[in-house]
Amino acid sequence: MDENIKKNKDSNGFFHFMTELSVIQTLVLTVIAVLFPALKSVDFLDRLRSLDFDGLLLYQTMFASIAVVSAFFILYVVSKLATSETACSTFKKYFYYLLSCLLIFVFSLSLREFYAPTSSFTSYVIGKEVKVNYGLIQVESGLEYEIQTCSKSGKLIQCNLTVSNKTDEDYNVARFDQIFFYDQSNSKGVLEKVIFDNQKVGRFSEIHLTKKSSTNLVLYFKMSAKSNTNLVKKLLINFHYFGENRSVIFRNLKIESAK
């Protein structure tokens, strides 16, 4: 009889754990701790109220959810270890230890992607072009690059972008000479000039980009006399920030005629 009661308690252990008031309070506090820095952002709250869910916000929401769930299960596993009887097998205890380490790793990775995203779901949100998703927005390590326009005047191609620092940290952005352009015929454009934050920049320039700020990026390329460029087949932007060289690639961008 006692063994049956014990088995029922063990089988319902998770549901019993869920219904405890202290667990519910801990879960609520965990959610607040994970999301509070983001909730302080006025921009985030305005987008949430207007249901403006872009690819970056969806990406961050997914990892925030994973962080909260993994934090909850860390608490659950720790509680199992703390309340386990001495009769609990050694294998089971080591399994809980291993599971705790794995959950802590998932929790840390999720928080990193939430506060400093290295990607987004923008390419799935913006739309499709010729059976392939090509986004007008790319995110790399917290910097969001958004194409505004690409235009042509004679053999000069001009691409206007907005670069936004989405993180809560200031970035020093450098190395503005590693930018490459190819048109629909695989003709490579020569980088003529780069304007970043309303300044002409080059290989040894460095721009300080403060947290939650945006600035302009204008790229100028000169095409060969024989080229007939009407499409940006590939635009590769490689900047140095956050301790490493980081790249984004745009493809199949329409080129407008300069007015």
Buried (B, 14 or more C-beta within 10 A) or exposed (E): EEEEEEEEEEEEBEEEBEEEEEBEEBBEEBBEEBBEEBEEBEEBEEBBEEEEEBBBBBBBBBBBBBBBBBBBBBBBBEBBBEEEEEEEEEEEEEEBEEBBEBBBEBBEBBBEBBBBBEBBBBBEBBEEEEEEBBBBBBBBBBBBBBBEEBBBEEBBBBBBBBBBBBBBEEBEBBBBEBBBBBBBEEBBBEBEBBBBBEEEBEEEBEBEBEEBBEBEBBBBBBBEEEBEBEBBBBBBBBBBBBEEEBEBBBBBBEBEEEE
